[in-house]
Amino acid sequence: MTTLKLTQVGNSLGVVLPKQMAVWLNLEEGDMFFVTDAANEAMRTPCDKAFRSQMAPR
């Protein structure tokens, strides 16, 4: 388990991922991804524009 800390980034909050975690998650700068809770485990999936539009509130 890795503990991450939220930090203030302008008017938002951000999380800095350790490089090792970014490699493990196959993420690079500028990538978008979803984080979901599945059986108390976080899952990372790539951002999919079609999925995002289907899930958008109508």
SULSUL-V579397 format. One record per residue. N is the residue number from 1. SS is DSSP state (2 for helix, 1 for strand, 0 for the rest). PSI is psi in radians with two decimals (none if undefined). Layout:
# SULSUL-V579397
n: <N,N>
ss: <SS,SS>
psi: <PSI,PSI>
This chain:
# SULSUL-V579397
n: <1,2,3,4,5,6,7,8,9,10,11,12,13,14,15,16,17,18,19,20,21,22,23,24,25,26,27,28,29,30,31,32,33,34,35,36,37,38,39,40,41,42,43,44,45,46,47,48,49,50,51,52,53,54,55,56,57,58>
ss: <0,0,0,0,0,1,1,1,1,0,0,1,1,1,1,0,0,0,2,2,2,2,2,2,0,0,0,0,0,0,0,0,1,1,1,1,1,1,0,0,1,1,1,1,1,1,0,0,2,2,2,2,2,2,2,0,0,0>
psi: <2.46,2.34,2.24,2.63,2.31,2.40,2.67,2.24,1.67,-2.20,0.20,3.12,2.54,2.81,2.31,2.11,2.33,2.55,-0.71,-0.68,-0.69,-0.69,-0.80,-0.67,-0.04,0.81,2.54,2.85,2.29,-0.22,2.55,2.53,2.80,2.52,2.14,2.70,2.02,1.89,0.80,0.40,2.34,2.39,2.42,2.27,2.58,2.66,2.23,1.99,-0.67,-0.77,-0.77,-0.73,-0.59,-0.57,-0.15,2.43,2.54,none>
